[in-house]
Amino acid sequence: MIPTNLQRNLTMLTDFYEITMSNGYFQYGFEDREAVFDMFFRKIPDNGGFAIFAGLEQLIDYLKGLKFTQEDIAYLRGKGQFCEEFLDYLLRFEFKCSVWTMREGTPIFPYEPVVVVRGPIIQAQLIETMVLLTINHQSLMATKANRIVRAAQGRSVTEFGSRRAQSYDAAILGARATYIGGCAATACAIADREYGIPAVGTMAHSWVQVFDSEYDAFKHYAEIYPDNCVFLVDTYNVLKSGIPNTIRVANEVLAPLGKRPKAVRIDSGDIAYLSKKARKLLDAAGYPDCKIMASNSLDEYIIRDLIVQGAQVDLFGVGENMITSKSDPVFGGVYKLAAVEQDGEFVPKIKISETIEKITTPCFKDVYRFYNRETGQAIADYVTVRGETVDDSRPITIFDPVATWKKKTITNFEAKCLLVQVFDQGKCVYEQPPLDQVRAYCEQQVATLWEEVKRFENPHHYYVDLSDKLWNERHQLLEKMNLD
């Protein structure tokens, strides 16, 4: 589902070179030649142990809506670079590609394909920008959110970042992605309306300032919202004013109505110190159930340190550092050609670079994840040539595709294919689950990872290995290119 304000034709949201290449393919007679492209990424944000795949729902909506308008064609004709036959092809454009992706919420790792597109090379090329834009952005947000949620150790995290997001689209879809990553709620109202993500909010400092006293501000708020009183207690002084006025209003306004304060929010100062003092005051006044919420430029490291320091914080509101992934704001997904159809067969293609990390893995591929049958823990991912069978009834030896001497024999495991078909020759064949199910799936899949993989610093390297057949194909292509 696309929010109402995002229901627009994004077919032309593409890099211009994709159109010039497509025109070249067309004029060279490659209009119907099939190709396979992979999207994968090379580096996990924040040097983490894994990332989270997100953005599939928006990718599906985009692919369903591909259509060049008369205005698009007029613009392209005005560039004076494209033949009329190609422009007519675009006007009659009908998406015919098949697409496989990871399920939303799946933990993903570098160099394994997370989106695979097979179809006419013109079409597969034209969608490159939006495949990357959509998956890169939401995967970045979901990954950052998951780090922050894990740092909170079971305490609720709310996404507070709309006003600091890089655009209104980023605010809305960022809220969606952070919910997949584990956030419990958002401050963004439209994200609640469109996606059902619980929207929450407290008072602002301006509410407190506009009244003659902090007490009056709290009193009037309690009278209007007796069932949802969250008091912002740091406008003047948390311990000398904010908490005492919270207790007074709770006694004088809420108690006679049979209500209790829900929470207080601290948005500045030494949160560890203030929260511990505030907890004692609230408990002594008979409000041990009044929760303490912290905000103010939080991230996973600050949250982790607050907990280590014994901060009495029950809820966290996280804004700019999450909605922009400020510490590492680029998810470096790339989209590369893996194979081209020739005489009814797919011929593997490879990109070579003097930078080893930029050498691609050829072939039309599948990805399997090996799970320990006893513990359910993920052992490794295994990339194969499409059509290979993985027999998980017998031991299998896997090896590092770079340091090939590093080998491990896996036994008592279950192999699950991670890629699901989303489009079959242009027809959507995948039913996107509700967002709360995606979020639950993400939580369940992250739980299958070893704790060592989830460390923030120097996480264990999770192996993504190639099958013998795929490694041989890659090695032979490299050898051939070296001889040529």
Order of alpha helices (4+ residues) and beta strands (2+ residues): alpha-beta-beta-alpha-alpha-alpha-beta-beta-beta-alpha-alpha-beta-alpha-beta-alpha-alpha-alpha-beta-alpha-beta-alpha-beta-alpha-beta-alpha-beta-beta-beta-beta-beta-beta-beta-beta-beta-alpha-beta-alpha
